[in-house]
Amino acid sequence: MTTTATPSANDKLLALAAMHCRTAGSKLSTAEIQDYVAVLPGWVHVDDRIEKTYKFANYYETLAFVNALAFIAHREDHHPDLGVHYNRCSVVFSTHSAGGVTLNDIVCAAKAERLGA
């Protein structure tokens, strides 16, 4: 008898982080967003966006994260809204042209999550 292993949350996170953004993504349903957010530790779905606040020991670590995330956002051509503070950074993804959360937002959130790994 052969059994197929169900992918773990970490496997799903790695698969999402390996993807690249596509142009003209469509808005995901609430159920789809909740399924994706379930594998993004600490991320929450609020209204038409997903968000997370990352905490750091100091300003230097916060800015290192922000710079790394800025590099990823530029490469993917998909940019978050950021709130940068001394020891934390709030990251918000939403695709304004789609009117909510798209797969591109999920992919970029997964890439941000890998920065903190």
Steps between C-alpha positions, in 0.01 A plus 500: 500500500634841403417805704536855383634737760307820546726801456583670828438868561874559462503319165210718382678813623818403312299430184330840520833677563646331191229646275523832318239770460291511186341798335128568536421266787138465601360548848490184713190387687491525879527120523807495273664776702434317828654179357814688400525705820487173696853422374633854558588518871375817663330640191138608525234581245334833576246651260669515158857431612735263680739632763761410756725691740856369523690573822875554525762568767597842369479754221787348304324162477174670407664690215685190379163324470345802325786518250482129425123520456540806275737300278246218472214743433698668224594167343138376510361844404249466784538742789366488856397786721750520785492655844861524618579557867803456727451128573213395275368517147136463399457346155172527310428340163198573284461535126322829451423438131320174595322650798642256753739212560641312201739209469777757446440632853518147641820423308667819623386435857659154476823657374493746792446209736810326364705809588419442862582129487 
